[in-house]
Amino acid sequence: MRRQVIWAGVFGYLGVNLLMFLRFFFPRALYEPNTVFSIGFPGDFGLGIDQRFLMTNRVWVVREPDRIFVIFARCTHLGCTPEWKPSENKFKCPCHGSGYDSEGVNFEGPAPRPMDRAHIALDATGKIIVDTSRLFVDDPQAGVNHFNDPSAFLSV
């Protein structure tokens, strides 16, 4: 009986090692969304914050009376995804309490700077194209502000 238990332990150990060896040939891959995507026409957005693309592309589309811009939904403190609180008219990070106004500018909490804005442009058909691989930063401590660059917003 003792020999059977020992052989079962040996074969069990070898079997687990074989499974780990085979698992090596099937790597764990993350399939992230495209960084360049279309969000529709400028007339599709009403004034205020549009959350349609938060779950799929991690962005908010902000429509003001004279312009449209896209905020990349990543807290500048530790990278969490803030939540839009329409009743308080602000973005609030659930991790450490950073608060941002409706333009993504920080005003409370440990966030060191405003949230980044994504590159935005119109294609030949008039649709809005967003590129989250090209972000515009506002860092008052470093003296950098790219929020007024031509590709950081669309005039409407």
C-alpha positions as CSV (number, residue, x, y, z in Angstrom):
1,M,0.0,0.0,0.0
2,R,2.8,2.4,0.8
3,R,4.5,1.8,-2.6
4,Q,1.2,2.7,-4.4
5,V,0.9,5.9,-2.4
6,I,4.6,6.9,-3.2
7,W,4.2,6.0,-6.9
8,A,0.9,8.0,-7.0
9,G,2.8,11.0,-5.5
10,V,5.6,10.7,-8.0
11,F,3.3,10.4,-11.0
12,G,1.2,13.2,-9.7
13,Y,4.2,15.4,-9.4
14,L,5.4,14.6,-12.9
15,G,1.9,15.1,-14.3
16,V,1.7,18.6,-12.8
17,N,5.1,19.4,-14.2
18,L,4.1,18.2,-17.6
19,L,1.0,20.4,-17.5
20,M,3.1,23.4,-16.5
21,F,5.5,22.7,-19.4
22,L,2.6,22.5,-21.9
23,R,1.1,25.7,-20.6
24,F,4.3,27.5,-21.5
25,F,3.5,27.1,-25.2
26,F,0.2,29.0,-24.8
27,P,1.2,32.4,-23.7
28,R,-1.2,34.7,-21.9
29,A,-2.0,37.6,-24.2
30,L,-3.9,40.8,-23.5
31,Y,-6.1,41.9,-26.3
32,E,-6.5,45.6,-25.9
33,P,-8.7,47.8,-28.0
34,N,-7.3,49.8,-30.9
35,T,-5.8,53.1,-30.0
36,V,-7.3,54.8,-33.1
37,F,-11.0,54.6,-33.4
38,S,-14.0,56.5,-34.7
39,I,-16.7,57.9,-32.4
40,G,-19.2,59.4,-34.9
41,F,-20.1,62.8,-36.1
42,P,-19.8,66.0,-34.1
43,G,-23.6,66.4,-34.2
44,D,-24.0,63.1,-32.4
45,F,-22.9,64.7,-29.1
46,G,-25.0,66.9,-26.9
47,L,-23.5,69.4,-24.4
48,G,-21.8,67.8,-21.5
49,I,-20.0,64.6,-20.8
50,D,-20.7,61.5,-23.0
51,Q,-19.8,58.2,-21.4
52,R,-20.6,55.9,-24.4
53,F,-16.9,55.0,-25.0
54,L,-15.8,54.6,-21.4
55,M,-16.1,50.8,-21.2
56,T,-14.8,50.1,-24.7
57,N,-12.0,52.7,-25.2
58,R,-11.6,54.4,-21.7
59,V,-12.5,57.9,-22.9
60,W,-15.1,60.5,-22.2
61,V,-16.2,62.9,-25.0
62,V,-16.8,66.4,-23.7
63,R,-18.9,68.8,-25.8
64,E,-18.9,72.5,-24.9
65,P,-20.7,75.2,-26.9
66,D,-17.7,76.0,-29.0
67,R,-15.5,72.8,-29.0
68,I,-15.3,69.0,-28.5
69,F,-12.4,67.3,-26.8
70,V,-11.7,63.8,-25.5
71,I,-10.5,63.0,-21.9
72,F,-8.5,59.8,-21.4
73,A,-10.1,58.2,-18.3
74,R,-7.0,57.6,-16.2
75,C,-6.3,59.3,-12.9
76,T,-2.9,61.0,-12.9
77,H,-2.3,59.8,-9.3
78,L,-2.1,56.0,-9.7
79,G,-3.9,55.3,-13.0
80,C,-7.3,54.3,-11.7
81,T,-10.4,55.0,-13.8
82,P,-12.4,57.9,-12.2
83,E,-16.2,58.0,-12.2
84,W,-18.3,60.8,-13.6
85,K,-20.7,62.1,-10.9
86,P,-23.4,64.2,-12.8
87,S,-25.0,65.3,-9.6
88,E,-21.8,66.9,-8.4
89,N,-20.6,67.9,-11.9
90,K,-17.2,66.3,-11.4
91,F,-15.0,63.2,-12.0
92,K,-14.2,61.4,-8.8
93,C,-11.4,58.8,-8.5
94,P,-12.6,55.9,-6.2
95,C,-9.0,54.8,-5.2
96,H,-7.7,57.9,-3.3
97,G,-10.4,60.6,-3.8
98,S,-8.9,62.8,-6.5
99,G,-11.5,65.1,-7.9
100,Y,-11.5,66.7,-11.4
101,D,-13.9,69.2,-12.9
102,S,-15.9,68.7,-16.1
103,E,-12.8,69.6,-18.2
104,G,-10.6,67.0,-16.4
105,V,-8.6,69.6,-14.3
106,N,-7.8,68.4,-10.8
107,F,-9.0,70.4,-7.8
108,E,-8.9,68.0,-4.9
109,G,-7.0,65.0,-3.7
110,P,-3.6,63.7,-4.4
111,A,-3.7,63.9,-8.2
112,P,-0.6,65.9,-9.3
113,R,-2.1,67.3,-12.6
114,P,-5.2,67.2,-14.8
115,M,-6.2,64.1,-16.8
116,D,-4.7,63.8,-20.2
117,R,-6.6,64.6,-23.4
118,A,-6.5,62.4,-26.5
119,H,-5.7,63.5,-30.1
120,I,-8.9,64.3,-32.0
121,A,-9.4,65.0,-35.7
122,L,-12.0,64.8,-38.5
123,D,-11.6,62.2,-41.3
124,A,-12.6,62.8,-45.0
125,T,-16.3,61.8,-44.2
126,G,-16.6,64.2,-41.3
127,K,-16.4,61.5,-38.6
128,I,-14.4,62.2,-35.4
129,I,-11.2,60.0,-35.1
130,V,-9.7,59.7,-31.7
131,D,-6.1,58.5,-31.1
132,T,-5.3,57.6,-27.5
133,S,-1.7,56.8,-28.3
134,R,-1.1,60.6,-28.7
135,L,-2.1,62.3,-25.4
136,F,-1.9,66.0,-24.6
137,V,-0.7,66.9,-21.1
138,D,-1.2,69.8,-18.8
139,D,1.5,69.8,-16.1
140,P,1.6,73.1,-14.2
141,Q,4.7,72.1,-12.1
142,A,6.7,71.4,-15.3
143,G,5.3,74.5,-17.0
144,V,3.8,72.4,-19.9
145,N,0.2,72.9,-21.2
146,H,-0.8,71.3,-24.5
147,F,-4.6,71.5,-24.0
148,N,-4.8,74.4,-26.4
149,D,-2.8,72.6,-29.2
150,P,-4.8,72.4,-32.5
151,S,-5.2,68.6,-32.3
152,A,-6.3,68.5,-28.6
153,F,-9.9,69.7,-29.5
154,L,-12.3,70.3,-32.4
155,S,-13.9,73.6,-32.9
156,V,-17.6,73.3,-33.7
